[in-house]
């Protein structure tokens, strides 16, 4: 839905801009048309807008998303298998592809993909026919290279390409093919005609401005998206503007002589069948359909001026289009959840809704039960915990895939509530009961277990949770690096604390997120202090104060609460 809304909005804005700036330069119109056309090729539903300033809580979100992705793709792998509260067996990831679980969105995607595939087949046929036709022309054509010199025209265009001129016994007055080795094809009846100068100038302009590539691109898009009338419309508009731009450029060079030549050529097209176009949509040609030919003649003498209102309208069009994209795509991740009526409360960083109605209904019930989960009143939090636990045990069970998702949402919420109420022993008991085999615990829930150990004064046990990972080689998420760095500090393993902080800082440099380096600098600073590397520690303290405007903390960082995705909807 975001794809259609975004592109319809942009196309509408561009269309209104073109209507308002009818007298604007044609090349500006072509740029706006190209914008509208290209936007239809972008997968807006897959694009998310993110801030460059990422808080530690977002790192936990990224770890959660990674866990959900790995879990769905590798449910049978021992390192990612999720043991449910009832110790259900791992889900079969292929089960979600059953016909019963196919959503309307999925079906529509397959239908559109099939339509594009059909267009691709037609495109291949077009290309084969195009080259077959060109080969036939080469066999029957007569070389007339000398006409370029006779008309005092330059035979060399952009990028040093040498232009050939060949005559055909039939076909349009003038056509152009080829990008690397361009060829101008002229109807033999015009070789000794006074209109040849106009034909050659017209086709040379196409070559110099790479219009052959434009035509190829437009034809490819039109074929692949033949089922979309809006794309067909914009492709036609772009094609026509290419011709109008070419006509104006030739008119500026030749004046009324070009207009008279163009009118005579168009008249001959209607009277002589042999003069009609026999090429393909992939080549610029001198003449087109009658209605457009008339429009070309009308546009020749009309001066297109870049007025201030034209500039403002074009800028406004691009600005409003950008705002439309940003507004629509901010809600991209939550688009499938519109049916539940909670659009305004759903963040774009963690999506807990799907396209399954039964699952979404239970998520709505869970969100309603959790409305006081952010309260500071422990009695309310305890009531919420009991209500959520009882509801989870008595509700109707979902299909395996959605049941696992529901279980994960409930377990993270239970952990958050117990953490907020400082019932860390209960957190440990819950997690240990849920995951009797710690080696099979998913990465995301290791955060919960290790922080529970840290808050109960068991840093060695917290380190054991991560003992299976070689952090010098293993690619871990940012939130994991920060947490494990704190655990190394608590275990007085300062060298490893420095090592993992450096790995985190490398990630910061690669991703260009300088605001995210604060926590790693604190961990590294405190490790260096405890090792007695005071000069290096002082350098980090100076760097920290300069970048963030505050003094670097001397005490270990506070272990944060583990976020529950449901909280983003309350």
C-alpha positions as CSV (number, residue, x, y, z in Angstrom):
1,X,0.0,0.0,0.0
2,X,2.9,2.4,0.8
3,X,4.3,1.8,-2.7
4,X,1.0,2.9,-4.4
5,X,0.3,5.8,-2.0
6,X,3.8,7.2,-2.3
7,X,3.9,7.0,-6.1
8,X,0.4,8.3,-6.6
9,X,1.2,11.2,-4.4
10,X,4.4,12.1,-6.3
11,X,2.7,11.6,-9.7
12,X,-0.2,13.9,-8.7
13,X,2.2,16.6,-7.5
14,X,4.3,16.4,-10.7
15,X,1.2,16.5,-12.9
16,X,-0.2,19.6,-11.1
17,X,3.2,21.2,-11.4
18,X,3.3,20.6,-15.2
19,X,-0.2,22.0,-15.5
20,X,0.8,25.1,-13.5
21,X,4.1,25.7,-15.5
22,X,2.9,25.1,-19.0
23,X,5.3,27.8,-20.4
24,X,8.4,26.4,-18.5
25,X,11.4,25.1,-20.5
26,X,10.7,21.6,-21.8
27,X,13.9,20.2,-20.3
28,X,12.6,21.2,-16.8
29,X,9.4,19.4,-17.6
30,X,11.4,16.4,-18.7
31,X,13.3,16.3,-15.4
32,X,10.0,16.4,-13.5
33,X,8.5,13.7,-15.7
34,X,11.6,11.6,-15.2
35,X,11.3,12.0,-11.4
36,X,7.7,10.8,-11.5
37,X,8.7,7.8,-13.7
38,X,11.7,6.8,-11.6
39,X,9.8,6.9,-8.4
40,X,7.6,4.0,-9.7
41,X,10.7,1.9,-10.0
42,X,11.7,2.3,-6.3
43,X,10.5,-0.2,-3.7
44,X,9.2,2.4,-1.2
45,X,7.6,-0.3,1.0
46,X,11.1,-1.6,1.8
47,X,12.7,1.8,2.6
48,X,12.8,3.0,6.2
49,X,13.9,6.4,7.4
50,X,16.3,6.4,10.3
51,X,18.0,9.0,12.4
52,X,21.8,9.2,12.5
53,X,21.6,9.6,16.3
54,X,21.0,6.1,17.7
55,X,20.3,5.6,21.4
56,X,21.3,2.4,23.2
57,X,17.7,1.3,23.3
58,X,17.6,1.3,19.5
59,X,20.6,-1.1,19.5
60,X,18.5,-3.5,21.6
61,X,15.8,-3.1,19.0
62,X,18.2,-4.0,16.2
63,X,19.3,-7.1,18.1
64,X,15.6,-8.0,18.5
65,X,14.9,-7.6,14.8
66,X,18.0,-9.6,14.0
67,X,16.8,-12.3,16.4
68,X,13.3,-12.4,14.7
69,X,14.9,-12.6,11.2
70,X,17.4,-15.3,12.2
71,X,14.7,-17.2,14.1
72,X,12.3,-17.3,11.2
73,X,15.0,-18.4,8.7
74,X,16.9,-20.8,11.0
75,X,14.2,-22.2,13.3
76,X,15.7,-25.6,13.1
77,X,19.3,-24.5,13.9
78,X,20.4,-25.3,17.4
79,X,21.8,-21.8,18.0
80,X,18.5,-20.2,17.0
81,X,15.9,-22.8,18.1
82,X,13.3,-21.3,20.4
83,X,12.0,-23.5,23.2
84,X,8.4,-22.3,24.0
85,X,6.9,-22.2,27.5
86,X,5.4,-25.7,26.7
87,X,8.7,-26.8,25.1
88,X,7.1,-27.1,21.7
89,X,9.4,-28.4,18.9
90,X,11.0,-25.9,16.6
91,X,8.7,-24.5,13.9
92,X,9.1,-25.5,10.3
93,X,10.0,-22.3,8.5
94,X,8.5,-23.6,5.3
95,X,5.1,-23.9,6.9
96,X,4.5,-20.2,6.7
97,X,4.4,-20.5,2.9
98,X,1.3,-22.6,2.9
99,X,-1.6,-21.4,0.8
100,X,-3.7,-20.8,4.0
101,X,-1.2,-18.2,5.2
102,X,-0.9,-16.3,2.0
103,X,-2.1,-12.8,2.6
104,X,-3.8,-10.5,0.1
105,X,-0.6,-8.5,-0.1
106,X,1.4,-11.6,-0.9
107,X,-1.0,-12.7,-3.6
108,X,-1.0,-9.2,-5.1
109,X,2.8,-9.2,-5.1
110,X,2.8,-12.5,-7.0
111,X,0.3,-11.3,-9.5
112,X,2.3,-8.1,-10.2
113,X,5.5,-10.1,-10.5
114,X,3.8,-12.4,-13.0
115,X,2.6,-9.4,-15.0
116,X,6.2,-8.0,-15.0
117,X,7.5,-11.3,-16.1
118,X,5.1,-11.3,-19.0
119,X,6.3,-7.9,-19.9
120,X,9.9,-9.1,-19.7
121,X,9.1,-11.8,-22.3
122,X,7.5,-9.2,-24.6
123,X,10.6,-7.0,-24.1
124,X,12.9,-9.8,-25.1
125,X,10.8,-10.3,-28.3
126,X,11.0,-6.5,-29.0
127,X,14.8,-6.5,-28.6
128,X,15.2,-9.5,-30.9
129,X,13.0,-8.0,-33.5
130,X,14.8,-4.7,-33.2
131,X,18.2,-6.1,-33.9
132,X,16.8,-8.3,-36.7
133,X,15.4,-5.2,-38.3
134,X,18.7,-3.3,-38.0
135,X,20.6,-6.2,-39.5
136,X,18.2,-6.2,-42.5
137,X,18.7,-2.5,-42.9
138,X,22.5,-2.8,-43.0
139,X,22.1,-5.4,-45.8
140,X,19.9,-3.2,-48.0
141,X,21.2,0.3,-47.1
142,X,23.3,2.6,-49.3
143,X,26.1,4.6,-47.6
144,X,25.8,8.3,-48.0
145,X,28.4,9.5,-45.6
146,X,29.2,12.5,-47.8
147,X,26.0,14.2,-47.0
148,X,27.3,15.1,-43.6
149,X,30.1,17.1,-45.2
150,X,27.9,18.6,-47.9
151,X,25.7,20.1,-45.2
152,X,28.6,21.4,-43.1
153,X,27.7,19.3,-40.1
154,X,30.1,17.7,-37.7
155,X,30.3,13.9,-38.0
156,X,31.6,13.5,-34.5
157,X,29.2,13.7,-31.5
158,X,29.7,13.4,-27.7
159,X,32.4,11.0,-26.5
160,X,34.0,11.0,-29.9
161,X,31.5,8.7,-31.6
162,X,31.7,8.7,-35.4
163,X,28.3,9.0,-37.0
164,X,27.4,7.1,-40.1
165,X,24.6,8.0,-42.6
166,X,22.9,5.3,-44.6
167,X,19.9,5.5,-47.0
168,X,17.0,3.1,-47.0
169,X,14.6,2.5,-49.9
170,X,11.6,2.9,-47.5
171,X,10.9,4.0,-44.0
172,X,10.6,7.2,-42.1
173,X,12.4,10.4,-43.3
174,X,15.0,10.0,-40.6
175,X,15.8,7.6,-37.8
176,X,18.7,7.0,-35.4
177,X,20.1,3.8,-34.0
178,X,23.1,2.8,-32.0
179,X,24.8,4.3,-28.9
180,X,28.5,3.4,-29.3
181,X,28.4,3.5,-33.2
182,X,25.4,5.6,-34.1
183,X,23.8,5.5,-37.5
184,X,21.4,7.9,-39.1
185,X,19.0,6.2,-41.4
186,X,17.5,8.5,-44.1
187,X,14.8,7.6,-46.6
188,X,16.5,7.6,-50.0
189,X,13.9,10.0,-51.4
190,X,15.3,12.8,-49.2
191,X,18.9,12.4,-50.1
192,X,18.8,15.1,-52.7
193,X,16.0,17.0,-51.1
194,X,16.3,20.5,-49.5
195,X,14.7,19.0,-46.3
196,X,17.7,16.7,-45.7
197,X,19.5,19.4,-43.7
198,X,16.6,19.5,-41.2
199,X,16.5,15.7,-41.0
200,X,20.3,15.4,-40.3
201,X,20.3,18.2,-37.7
202,X,17.3,16.6,-36.0
203,X,19.0,13.2,-35.8
204,X,22.4,14.5,-34.8
205,X,20.8,16.3,-31.9
206,X,19.3,13.0,-30.7
207,X,22.8,11.4,-30.9
208,X,24.5,14.2,-29.1
209,X,22.0,14.1,-26.2
210,X,22.0,10.3,-25.9
211,X,18.3,10.1,-26.8
212,X,18.8,6.5,-28.0
213,X,19.5,5.5,-24.4
214,X,16.4,7.4,-23.3
215,X,14.3,5.6,-25.8
216,X,15.7,2.2,-24.7
217,X,15.0,3.0,-21.1
218,X,11.5,4.2,-21.7
219,X,10.7,1.1,-23.8
220,X,12.1,-1.2,-21.1
221,X,10.0,0.5,-18.4
222,X,6.9,0.5,-20.5
223,X,7.2,-3.2,-21.3
224,X,7.9,-4.3,-17.8
225,X,5.1,-2.2,-16.3
226,X,2.7,-2.4,-19.2
227,X,-0.1,-3.1,-16.7
228,X,0.3,0.3,-15.0
229,X,-1.4,3.0,-17.0
230,X,0.3,5.8,-15.0
231,X,3.8,4.5,-16.0
232,X,2.6,4.2,-19.6
233,X,1.4,7.8,-19.4
234,X,4.7,9.2,-18.0
235,X,6.8,7.2,-20.5
236,X,4.8,8.6,-23.4
237,X,5.1,12.1,-22.0
238,X,8.9,11.7,-21.6
239,X,9.2,10.3,-25.2
240,X,7.2,13.3,-26.6
241,X,9.3,15.8,-24.6
242,X,12.5,14.4,-26.0
243,X,11.1,15.1,-29.5
244,X,9.9,18.6,-28.5
245,X,13.3,19.5,-27.1
246,X,15.0,18.3,-30.2
247,X,12.6,20.4,-32.4
248,X,13.2,23.5,-30.4
249,X,17.0,23.1,-30.6
250,X,16.8,22.6,-34.4
251,X,14.5,25.6,-34.8
252,X,17.0,27.8,-32.9
253,X,19.7,26.8,-35.4
254,X,17.6,27.0,-38.6
255,X,14.7,29.3,-37.8
256,X,11.6,29.1,-40.0
257,X,13.4,26.8,-42.5
258,X,13.2,24.0,-39.9
259,X,9.5,24.6,-39.3
260,X,8.7,24.6,-43.0
261,X,10.8,21.5,-43.5
262,X,9.2,19.7,-40.6
263,X,5.7,20.6,-41.8
264,X,6.5,19.4,-45.4
265,X,7.9,16.1,-44.0
266,X,4.8,15.5,-41.9
267,X,2.5,16.2,-44.9
268,X,4.4,13.7,-47.0
269,X,4.1,11.2,-44.2
270,X,0.3,11.4,-44.5
271,X,0.3,11.2,-48.3
272,X,3.0,8.7,-49.0
273,X,2.7,5.2,-47.3
274,X,6.4,4.6,-48.0
275,X,7.3,7.5,-45.8
276,X,5.6,6.1,-42.7
277,X,7.6,4.9,-39.8
278,X,8.7,1.3,-40.0
279,X,11.2,1.3,-37.1
280,X,10.8,0.3,-33.5
281,X,10.0,2.1,-30.2
282,X,13.7,1.9,-29.3
283,X,14.9,4.5,-31.9
284,X,14.3,8.2,-32.2
285,X,12.5,9.1,-35.5
286,X,11.7,12.3,-37.4
287,X,7.9,11.8,-37.5
288,X,5.3,10.5,-35.1
289,X,1.5,10.1,-34.9
290,X,-0.6,12.9,-36.5
291,X,-1.9,14.5,-33.3
292,X,1.6,14.8,-31.8
293,X,3.1,16.1,-35.1
294,X,0.6,18.9,-35.0
295,X,1.5,19.7,-31.4
296,X,5.2,19.8,-32.4
297,X,4.5,22.4,-35.1
298,X,2.5,24.5,-32.6
299,X,5.3,24.4,-30.0
300,X,8.1,25.5,-32.4
301,X,7.7,29.2,-32.2
302,X,6.5,29.3,-28.6
303,X,9.2,30.7,-26.3
304,X,9.6,28.9,-23.1
305,X,11.1,31.1,-20.4
306,X,12.4,30.1,-17.0
307,X,10.3,32.6,-15.0
308,X,10.7,32.9,-11.2
309,X,7.3,31.3,-10.6
310,X,8.4,28.4,-12.7
311,X,11.5,27.9,-10.6
312,X,9.4,28.2,-7.4
313,X,6.8,25.7,-8.7
314,X,9.5,23.2,-9.6
315,X,11.2,23.5,-6.3
316,X,7.9,23.2,-4.5
317,X,7.1,20.1,-6.5
318,X,10.3,18.4,-5.5
319,X,10.0,19.5,-1.9
320,X,6.4,18.3,-1.5
321,X,7.3,15.0,-3.2
322,X,10.1,14.5,-0.7
323,X,7.8,15.3,2.2
324,X,5.2,12.9,0.8
325,X,7.8,10.2,0.6
326,X,9.1,10.8,4.1
327,X,5.6,10.9,5.6
328,X,4.3,7.8,3.9
329,X,7.5,5.8,4.5
330,X,7.8,6.7,8.2
331,X,4.8,4.4,8.6
332,X,6.0,1.8,6.1
333,X,6.8,-0.8,8.7
334,X,3.4,-0.4,10.4
335,X,1.4,-0.3,7.2
336,X,0.1,-3.8,7.5
337,X,-1.4,-3.0,10.9
338,X,-3.8,-0.2,9.8
339,X,-6.7,-2.6,10.2
340,X,-6.2,-2.6,14.0
341,X,-6.8,1.2,14.3
342,X,-3.6,2.1,16.2
343,X,-1.6,3.8,13.4
344,X,-0.6,6.8,15.5
345,X,0.9,4.7,18.3
346,X,3.1,2.3,16.3
347,X,6.8,3.1,16.0
348,X,8.8,2.4,12.8
349,X,11.7,0.6,14.6
350,X,10.0,-2.7,15.7
351,X,7.0,-4.1,14.0
352,X,4.9,-6.6,16.0
353,X,1.9,-6.6,13.7
354,X,1.5,-8.8,10.7
355,X,-1.1,-9.4,8.0
356,X,-2.7,-12.2,10.0
357,X,-6.1,-10.9,11.5
358,X,-6.3,-13.5,14.3
359,X,-2.7,-12.6,15.4
360,X,-3.3,-8.9,15.2
361,X,-6.4,-9.2,17.3
362,X,-4.5,-10.9,20.1
363,X,-1.7,-8.2,19.8
364,X,-4.4,-5.6,20.3
365,X,-5.6,-7.5,23.4
366,X,-2.0,-7.7,24.7
367,X,-1.5,-3.9,24.1
368,X,-4.7,-3.1,25.9
369,X,-3.7,-5.3,28.9
370,X,-0.3,-3.6,29.0
371,X,-1.6,0.0,29.1
372,X,0.0,0.6,32.5
373,X,3.3,-1.2,31.7
374,X,5.2,2.2,31.8
375,X,3.8,3.1,35.1
376,X,6.1,3.8,38.1
377,X,3.6,2.2,40.5
378,X,4.8,-1.3,41.3
379,X,1.3,-2.4,42.3
380,X,0.0,-1.5,38.9
381,X,2.9,-3.2,37.2
382,X,2.3,-6.4,39.2
383,X,-1.4,-6.3,38.2
384,X,-0.3,-5.9,34.6
385,X,2.1,-8.8,34.9
386,X,-0.5,-11.1,36.4
387,X,-3.2,-10.1,33.8
388,X,-0.8,-10.7,30.9
389,X,0.4,-14.0,32.2
390,X,-3.2,-15.3,32.8
391,X,-4.3,-14.0,29.4
392,X,-1.5,-15.7,27.6
393,X,-2.3,-19.1,29.3
394,X,-6.0,-18.9,28.5
395,X,-6.2,-17.4,25.1
396,X,-6.8,-19.4,21.9
397,X,-3.6,-20.8,20.4
398,X,-2.5,-19.5,17.0
399,X,-0.8,-21.3,14.1
400,X,2.8,-22.2,15.0
401,X,4.6,-19.3,13.3
402,X,2.3,-16.7,14.8
403,X,2.2,-18.5,18.1
404,X,6.0,-18.1,18.4
405,X,5.8,-14.4,17.6
406,X,3.1,-14.0,20.3
407,X,5.2,-15.9,22.8
408,X,8.2,-13.7,22.1
409,X,6.1,-10.5,22.6
410,X,4.7,-11.8,25.9
411,X,8.1,-13.0,27.2
412,X,9.9,-9.7,26.5
413,X,7.0,-7.8,28.2
414,X,7.2,-10.1,31.3
415,X,10.9,-9.5,31.5
416,X,10.5,-5.8,31.3
417,X,7.8,-5.7,34.0
418,X,9.9,-7.9,36.4
419,X,13.0,-5.8,35.7
420,X,11.1,-2.5,36.4
421,X,9.8,-4.0,39.6
422,X,13.4,-5.0,40.5
423,X,12.3,-8.7,40.8
424,X,15.5,-9.9,39.2
425,X,15.4,-13.3,40.9
426,X,12.0,-13.9,39.4
427,X,13.4,-12.8,36.0
428,X,16.1,-15.5,36.3
429,X,13.6,-18.1,37.3
430,X,11.4,-17.3,34.3
431,X,14.2,-17.3,31.8
432,X,15.8,-20.5,33.2
433,X,12.4,-22.2,33.1
434,X,11.8,-21.0,29.5
435,X,15.3,-22.0,28.3
436,X,16.5,-25.0,30.3
437,X,19.3,-25.5,27.8
438,X,21.2,-22.2,27.8
439,X,23.2,-23.1,24.7
440,X,20.0,-23.0,22.6
441,X,19.0,-19.6,23.9
442,X,18.5,-17.0,21.1
443,X,20.9,-14.1,21.0
444,X,18.3,-11.5,21.9
445,X,17.2,-13.3,25.1
446,X,20.8,-13.7,26.2
447,X,20.6,-9.9,26.8
448,X,17.7,-10.5,29.2
449,X,19.4,-13.3,31.0
450,X,22.9,-11.7,31.3
451,X,21.4,-8.4,32.6
452,X,19.4,-10.3,35.2
453,X,22.6,-12.0,36.4
454,X,24.4,-8.6,36.5
455,X,21.6,-7.1,38.5
456,X,21.7,-9.9,41.0
457,X,25.5,-9.5,41.5
458,X,26.6,-12.5,39.4
459,X,28.9,-11.1,36.7
460,X,30.7,-14.4,36.2
461,X,27.3,-16.1,35.4
462,X,26.5,-13.2,33.0
463,X,29.9,-13.8,31.3
464,X,29.1,-17.5,30.9
465,X,26.0,-16.6,29.0
466,X,28.2,-15.2,26.2
467,X,31.1,-17.8,26.6
468,X,30.3,-19.6,23.4
469,X,31.1,-16.5,21.2
470,X,34.6,-15.6,20.1
471,X,34.2,-11.8,20.0
472,X,37.4,-11.2,18.1
473,X,35.9,-13.1,15.1
474,X,32.1,-13.2,15.7
475,X,30.0,-10.5,14.1
476,X,27.8,-9.2,16.8
477,X,25.2,-6.5,16.9
478,X,26.1,-3.0,18.4
479,X,23.9,-3.5,21.5
480,X,25.5,-6.8,22.3
481,X,29.0,-5.2,22.1
482,X,28.1,-2.5,24.6
483,X,26.5,-5.0,27.1
484,X,29.3,-7.5,26.9
485,X,31.8,-4.7,27.4
486,X,30.1,-3.8,30.7
487,X,30.2,-7.5,31.7
488,X,33.9,-7.7,30.9
489,X,34.5,-4.7,33.1
490,X,32.4,-6.2,36.0
491,X,34.6,-9.4,35.7
492,X,37.8,-7.3,35.7
493,X,38.7,-8.6,32.2
494,X,39.9,-5.2,31.1
495,X,41.8,-6.3,28.0
496,X,38.7,-7.9,26.5
497,X,36.6,-4.9,27.5
498,X,39.0,-2.7,25.5
499,X,39.0,-5.2,22.6
500,X,35.2,-5.2,22.2
501,X,34.9,-1.5,22.7
502,X,37.4,-1.0,19.8
503,X,35.3,-3.3,17.6
504,X,32.2,-1.2,18.5
505,X,34.1,2.0,17.6
506,X,35.1,0.5,14.3
507,X,31.4,-0.1,13.6
508,X,30.7,3.6,14.5
509,X,33.4,4.7,12.0
510,X,32.0,2.4,9.2
511,X,28.4,3.6,9.7
512,X,29.3,7.2,10.2
513,X,27.3,7.5,13.5
514,X,29.6,9.5,15.8
515,X,26.9,10.2,18.3
516,X,26.7,6.5,19.0
517,X,30.3,6.1,20.3
518,X,29.6,7.5,23.8
519,X,29.0,4.2,25.6
520,X,32.0,2.5,24.0
521,X,34.3,5.4,25.0
522,X,33.1,5.2,28.6
523,X,33.8,1.4,28.7
524,X,37.2,1.7,27.1
525,X,38.1,4.7,29.4
526,X,37.3,2.8,32.6
527,X,39.2,-0.3,31.4
528,X,42.3,1.8,30.7
529,X,42.1,3.5,34.1
530,X,41.9,0.1,35.9
531,X,44.9,-1.1,33.9
532,X,46.9,2.0,34.8
533,X,47.1,3.3,31.2
534,X,46.4,6.8,32.4
535,X,47.8,8.7,29.4
536,X,45.5,6.8,27.0
537,X,42.6,7.2,29.4
538,X,43.2,10.9,29.6
539,X,43.2,11.2,25.8
540,X,39.8,9.5,25.7
541,X,38.5,11.7,28.4
542,X,39.6,14.8,26.5
543,X,38.1,13.5,23.3
544,X,34.8,12.7,25.1
545,X,34.5,16.1,26.7
546,X,35.3,17.8,23.3
547,X,32.7,15.8,21.4
548,X,29.9,15.6,23.9
549,X,30.5,18.7,26.1
550,X,30.4,16.8,29.4
551,X,32.9,15.0,31.6
552,X,33.3,11.3,31.1
553,X,31.8,9.2,33.9
554,X,34.2,7.5,36.3
555,X,31.7,4.9,37.5
556,X,30.5,1.9,35.4
557,X,27.4,2.5,33.3
558,X,24.0,1.6,34.6
559,X,22.7,-1.7,33.1
560,X,19.7,-0.6,31.1
561,X,16.3,-2.3,31.2
562,X,15.6,-4.7,28.3
563,X,13.0,-3.2,26.0
564,X,9.8,-5.0,25.1
565,X,8.5,-4.3,21.5
566,X,4.9,-4.0,22.9
567,X,5.9,-0.9,24.8
568,X,6.2,1.1,21.6
569,X,2.4,0.7,21.0
570,X,1.3,1.9,24.5
